[in-house]
Amino acid sequence: MELTILETEYFKLLEDEILIKDFENWVYSSDILENELGNYLYVSLLSFKYNKRDSKYELKKLLKNVVDFGKYERLHLSNILTSIINGEKNAANLLIKCYDLLGEGYHFLEYFEFVGYCDNYEELPNVFSSEDKIKSAEILRWFKNEEIILTGNRVGEFNQREYIDNRNIKHASNIWTKNVILQKNKK
């Protein structure tokens, strides 16, 4: 997955790796950004009010036609899954992030089988099981093989995260996902 120069810097901002002020300074100092974006959008970035409270949200609206938010979603989730595989110590927080993304529409994360994992936050494990690591690697493989494609869009009444599911029926872990795949294959 190749990122544009703008996507690289903007995704750092979204991941809180840099501050909005750093992004603003980068825009002012970039000598190739105008060629990548065209004059109108480049001038819009130069005149953007970066010090406003809602600047991250407004910046997203400004960049929506030139930034592939599906790439960002994939990068963000890939980082979480890679952290699981590497056995990083913040296991409980990573599991909560995956669970939240599942609730926001990424139904393929049901593969982690969160049901019955624990009764409350304090019971979440501080280390990942080998099964969690294997499942994380499998989801990363789905991304690589484009069996799961994250669009970066929100859809529906509940503003769910959208993705394209190109997996076959054997990968579906619950009846809801199996029905979605079966319906898709009938078309």
Buried (B, 14 or more C-beta within 10 A) or exposed (E): EEBBBBBEBBBBBBEEEBEBEEBBEBBEEBEEBBEBBEEEBBEEBEEBEBEEEEBBEBBBEBBEEBBBBBBBBBBBBBEBBEBBBEEBEEBBBBBBBBBEBBBBBBBBBBBBEBEEEEEEEEEBEEEBEEEBBEBBBEBBEBBEEEBBBBBBBEEEEEEBBBBEBBBEEEBBBEEEBBEEBEEEEEE
